[in-house]
């Protein structure tokens, strides 16, 4: 009897070391402003239950992006924050990880 494995988490669809490395590196290639644009794009695609507010990029994150233009430490913190927020949006807000990866690659190519 053959069994089919369907991942319970959408995160498992793109969960491989190579994919994580690629997303990490692509995020690093975006400017701080473009990272915020990417995160905003992801927030707009969140699928929430009726009556729940949509996630958004926090003011603190936007302020960190402004600092990151001139401060390498802030740039590194922003990189980590956007990375973590992306996977939180995938795991808990229903953002399609494949679509997010495609959008990220498209944004890097548009530079």
Backbone torsions as a table, in degrees:
resi	resn	phi	psi	omega
1	UNK	NA	123.4	-179.3
2	UNK	-88.6	136.6	176.2
3	UNK	-113.7	145.5	178.5
4	UNK	-105.4	136.3	178.3
5	UNK	-101.2	120.1	174.9
6	UNK	-114.4	119.7	-178.7
7	UNK	-60.8	136.4	179.2
8	UNK	-75.3	-28.4	-177.3
9	UNK	-107.9	135.4	176.6
10	UNK	-63.6	-21.2	179.1
11	UNK	-63.2	-32.0	-178.5
12	UNK	-68.4	-17.2	179.2
13	UNK	-62.8	-39.6	-178.4
14	UNK	-114.6	16.9	-174.9
15	UNK	-87.0	90.5	171.3
16	UNK	-142.0	157.9	-178.8
17	UNK	-60.7	-41.2	-179.9
18	UNK	-63.1	-42.6	-179.9
19	UNK	-65.4	-44.2	179.3
20	UNK	-61.7	-42.2	178.0
21	UNK	-62.9	-42.6	-178.8
22	UNK	-63.8	-45.1	178.4
23	UNK	-62.6	-44.1	179.2
24	UNK	-57.1	-48.1	-178.1
25	UNK	-69.0	-38.1	178.2
26	UNK	-65.2	-42.0	177.3
27	UNK	-59.8	-38.8	-178.9
28	UNK	-65.1	-29.0	-178.4
29	UNK	-78.1	-16.3	178.4
30	UNK	-81.5	148.1	173.4
31	UNK	-69.3	162.4	178.2
32	UNK	-55.0	-42.2	179.6
33	UNK	-63.5	-41.1	-179.8
34	UNK	-68.8	-31.5	175.2
35	UNK	-63.4	-40.9	177.7
36	UNK	-65.9	-40.6	176.8
37	UNK	-59.8	-42.4	178.6
38	UNK	-63.9	-44.7	179.3
39	UNK	-63.1	-39.1	176.2
40	UNK	-62.3	-41.9	178.2
41	UNK	-58.6	-44.4	179.4
42	UNK	-64.3	-42.3	180.0
43	UNK	-60.7	-37.1	-179.3
44	UNK	-67.5	-20.2	-178.6
45	UNK	-98.4	8.7	178.3
46	UNK	-66.9	136.7	178.8
47	UNK	-108.0	103.9	-176.3
48	UNK	-111.8	158.9	175.3
49	UNK	-67.0	153.3	-178.4
50	UNK	-54.9	134.8	177.2
51	UNK	92.3	-9.8	179.7
52	UNK	-92.1	143.3	-179.6
53	UNK	-74.2	150.9	-179.3
54	UNK	-78.8	141.2	176.6
55	UNK	-65.4	156.3	179.4
56	UNK	-148.8	165.7	178.3
57	UNK	-77.5	123.8	-176.6
58	UNK	-68.1	151.3	178.0
59	UNK	-57.8	-39.2	178.9
60	UNK	-60.1	-38.5	178.9
61	UNK	-68.8	-39.6	177.1
62	UNK	-64.9	-39.3	177.8
63	UNK	-66.1	-37.6	177.0
64	UNK	-64.1	-38.4	177.9
65	UNK	-64.0	-38.0	177.8
66	UNK	-64.7	-40.7	176.9
67	UNK	-67.1	-34.6	-174.7
68	UNK	-65.5	-19.1	178.3
69	UNK	-63.0	-28.6	-174.2
70	UNK	-120.7	-14.0	-172.9
71	UNK	-121.2	116.2	-177.1
72	UNK	-66.1	-31.1	176.8
73	UNK	-66.1	-42.1	177.1
74	UNK	-66.4	-36.1	178.2
75	UNK	-63.0	-41.5	178.5
76	UNK	-66.0	-42.5	177.7
77	UNK	-62.3	-41.7	178.5
78	UNK	-62.5	-42.6	179.3
79	UNK	-58.0	-47.7	178.7
80	UNK	-63.5	-41.2	-177.6
81	UNK	-65.4	-45.2	179.5
82	UNK	-65.4	-40.3	177.0
83	UNK	-57.0	-51.4	-179.8
84	UNK	-64.9	-41.8	179.8
85	UNK	-63.3	-39.0	178.3
86	UNK	-57.4	-49.9	-176.7
87	UNK	-71.9	-28.4	173.5
88	UNK	-65.4	-42.8	179.1
89	UNK	-64.0	-38.0	177.6
90	UNK	-66.5	-48.2	-174.0
91	UNK	-70.3	-42.4	-170.0
92	UNK	-111.4	-13.6	-175.8
93	UNK	-120.5	8.0	173.0
94	UNK	74.0	19.9	176.7
95	UNK	-71.3	131.8	-179.2
96	UNK	-69.3	116.3	-175.7
97	UNK	-66.4	-35.2	179.5
98	UNK	-66.4	-42.4	178.6
99	UNK	-65.1	-39.2	178.6
100	UNK	-64.2	-41.6	178.5
101	UNK	-64.7	-40.9	177.9
102	UNK	-63.1	-44.0	179.5
103	UNK	-63.6	-41.5	178.8
104	UNK	-60.6	-46.5	178.8
105	UNK	-62.6	-39.9	178.8
106	UNK	-62.9	-42.6	-179.4
107	UNK	-65.7	-36.7	178.4
108	UNK	-68.6	-40.2	179.1
109	UNK	-66.2	-29.9	-177.5
110	UNK	-73.2	-15.2	-175.3
111	UNK	-44.0	NA	NA
